[in-house]
């Protein structure tokens, strides 16, 4: 099972391909944006758990 981090890097690598149609590129960009958003949410959630209480 790939982690979000791995999926992000795989999609970024796919975007370097010249053989993508416009619709394929658009789909990959959309998936990438969703994964980056999910990663940011996870990062914030983990940071919130690590912060000491006031």
Rosetta blueprint (number, residue, H / E / L):
1 X L
2 X L
3 X L
4 X H
5 X H
6 X H
7 X H
8 X H
9 X H
10 X H
11 X H
12 X H
13 X H
14 X H
15 X H
16 X L
17 X L
18 X L
19 X L
20 X L
21 X L
22 X H
23 X H
24 X H
25 X H
26 X H
27 X H
28 X H
29 X H
30 X H
31 X H
32 X H
33 X H
34 X H
35 X H
36 X H
37 X H
38 X H
39 X H
40 X H
41 X H
42 X H
43 X H
44 X H
45 X H
46 X H
47 X H
48 X H
49 X H
50 X H
51 X L
52 X L
53 X L
54 X L
